[in-house]
Amino acid sequence: MKVPRGPDQGDTFDSVDAVKPRKKGTKPASAQTSSSTPSVAAQATAAAANTVGEPAAAAEPQEATAPTTEPPSPAQPPRSEPPQTPLGRIPVMNVSPCVDNGDRPAKSVVDEEFVVTANVFREGHDAVNASVVLTAPDGTEKIVPMECVNEGLSLWEATVAADATGLWHYRVEGWSDPYGTWRHDAMVKIAAEVDVELMLEEGARVLERALDSVERTTEQKAVLTDAVAAMRDSSHGVQYRLDAGAADPVRTEMTSRPLREMVSPSTAYPLLVERQLALSGAWYEIFPRSEGAVLDAETGTWRSGTFRTAAERLPAIADMGFDVVYLTPIHPIGTAARKGPNNTLNAGPEDPGSPYAIGSPDGGHDAIHPDLGTFEDFDHFVARAAGLGLEVAMDIALQCSPDHPYVEEHPEWFTTRADGTIAYAENPPKKYQDIYPLNFDNDPEGAYAEMRRMIQVWIDHGVKIFRVDNPHTKPVQFWQWLIADVAKDHPEVIWLSEAFTKPQMMRALAKVGFQQSYTYYAWRNTKHELQEYVTELATETAHYMRPSFWPTTHDILTPYMQFGGPAAWKLRAALAATLVPTYGIYTGYELHEHIARPGAEEQIDNEKYQYKDREWYRYEPGGDREGQSLSWYLKRLNEIRASHPSLHWLRNITFHHADDENIMVFSKRRRLPDGTDDVVIVVANLDPHSTRESQIRLTMPELGLEYPDRFVAHDMITGAEWSWGEHTYVRLGPENEPVHIVWIRR
């Protein structure tokens, strides 16, 4: 049986020109350089001209020609054989970022800057240099100069960015720098009056080689030709002639368009460049059945909300500035072992059940719960969202109610226990009797194909984002194949991994395709915990895993949120919205829904098991609860995010010092296309119960400032302004605001 193969299954090897041992007295064969290797097209043409059954054309007699005056290409040395990978003439090692030795791509979005580093060095004392080469999907290349940031470790780096979506590649090229070698040696030797004329002539020849080797404009050529003439003009003094060849204009020209010799490329590593929403966005989660749900006071029965009534909530979500409205599962729900309120096992006939217990006689994962409406109603919801600037994210939970059609039609897709029963989901001591997990190992070809078909149904109805429930309980190999197969025709699709599990599994899911990942943010509360965790996310894993911060979800209500009061709810939303580019809010956050079910870190009367009418109208102007909602605060956070591009990136965070252990200070800085800096500083009191005062110390160069500088600090939450410098006093807490979000006004 043939199983669909992921993009990385099987081994592939780069071809290596192995050099056979030679007999004594024979000359070594020269390995071809990359510049002399025939192109694929050329090789194909040559092969076509020598097909089997057709004699090769006889060689035409050639007239004798005079020998060329060009020097012969330097002979190439024999190359190392496996298990060694041959090094280039200039060693390039430890290229970063590099995901699993290049087996999987690093990730970025359009115009997102990231740093490429490598160790580049050579023998002896001649100058060495390095460049990053970015190759676009269409094959065009962009060369970015690197800078040596640690000479002792031969560490080079460059900041690069890709300007279009698609699969790019990047490599580091080490190369000999003849001009750098000459400039250093000439300045030393001529100062010591050693080989003066010889050094000047060698410098002139280096520049002439540079003129012959690199295309330049007339003005750029003039910089070098004038220098050559001056170095050879013995009517001037030696220092004048040296300065002519080593002057800043010449050095700048040779840096911008260098003479590169012995160019030695590293492996080309893949870089997947995706749309902006893959990195940065604000999500808002709803249960569609609750939006518009109505309780009949006389009978005590509920009428479910529909896609039509849920669409009426969309303008309020859009007005708060969210980018994505995320829907919990919308499929038919089984009745077997249906869960009742607060996860009980005694569901009544009117209880709706958990939407994660998917499947009934009304259909499965490719169907809509009849109470929510039809596909026409769903299409109306998606279109209404799009008209308001919202994308729809859909929850994908690959698990089934005992009533799911798969159970009868494909029993091989489940795990059968020794007593003949199908195993339901468990996470001991938790039991999920209303859910059968899918088994992808018994019939992988059939199960893979069906999941791919099902996903396409929703893509065809306008869904471009999928939030996947518990992907760590399914084979990583499956996700690798599915995400890659969808991307062939729909590269715009985004996948969010809801995997609260061991770090290696979370990282693996990100590496094989998930664009975003839930995180441990909800449980990181102290300054040390937050700074350590965000530093890890912004450095160690940033080139493949993009975090999504959620203060609460329908499954998570931490003690910090239960007992922290309104200050905690402001604080955690503000940190989620500014520490990382993507964050999410579960509906009802505005209302400070903080009461937990006894013994659990989730809300009492959990919406996962019942309807919830939040009576939004009561919080609107004129309502009896006007002013009691945090919707204004969420709106302000999203306005700040929208107007400050520095908050759209992950890797640009810097933490600063505060004397108080409960005060956390960080900044984000981004250079804009007009050459200005967008800088945002966040100062947060992590203690939601007390107002605290502290001195903070800003690392001014990280803000694009000098240490003595002062600047206007504009608080974008309150509108207040202060004069700040390196050392500043702050006072934050529930008495005023727990967080300053400051924009530096120059």
Secondary structure, DSSP 8 states (H G I E B T S, - for coil): ------TT-S-------------TT--------TTTS--HHHHHHHHHTT-TTS--------------SS-----------TTS----SS-EEEEES-BGGGTB-EEEETT--EEEEEEE--SSSS-EEEEEEEE-TTS-EEEEE-EEEETTTTEEEEEE--SSSEEEEEEEEEEE-HHHHHHHHHHHHHHTTSSHHHHHHHHHHHHHHHHHHS---HHHHHHHHHHHHHHH-TTS-HHHHHHHHHSHHHHHHHHHS---EEEEE---EEEEEE-GGGT-EEEEEE-TTTTT-EE-TTT--EE---HHHHHTTHHHHHHTT-SEEEE---S-B--TT--BGGGBS---TT----TTSB-BTTBSTTS--GGG--HHHHHHHHHHHHHTT-EEEEEE--EE-TTSHHHHH-GGGS-B-TTS-B--EEETTEEETT-EE--SSSSHHHHHHHHHHHHHHHHTTT--EEEEE-GGGS-HHHHHHHHHHHHHH-TT-EEEEE--S-HHHHHHHHHTT-SEEE-SGGG--SHHHHHHHHHIIIIISTTT--EEE-S--SS---HHHHHSHHHHHHHHHHHHHHHSSEEEEETTGGGT---B-TTSSSBTT-TTTS-----GGGGSTTSTTTT--SHHHHHHHHHHHHH-GGGG-STTEEEEEESSTTEEEEEEEEE-TTS-EEEEEEEEE--TTS-EEEEEE--GGGGT--TT--EEEEETTT--EEEE-SEEEEEESTTS-SEEEEEEE-
